[in-house]
Amino acid sequence: MCKYVTTDMEKMMKKIVEMALTKNKAQVQEQLDGVENKIQERIRGIENKIQDLVNIIESMYGNCE
C-alpha cells in the first residue's frame, strides 16, 4: 500500500508542477505579447517621424521623382 501512496503522491506532484509551469508559461507569453505591442508602437512612432521628415524635405526641395 505504501508504494501506491508514493506513486499517487508522485503523480499529484507532477500534475501540480505541470500546472504551475503551464501558468508560468502563460504569464511569460502575456508579458512577451505586451513587450511586442510596445515595440510595434515604437516602430510605428519612428515610421511616422520618418514620414514627417520626408514630408518636410519634400516641401523644402520639391518632390525629387
PyMOL commands that set and color helices and strands:
alter all, ss='L'
color gray80, all
select helices_A, chain A and resi 2-61
alter helices_A, ss='H'
color red, helices_A
deselect
rebuild
show_as cartoon
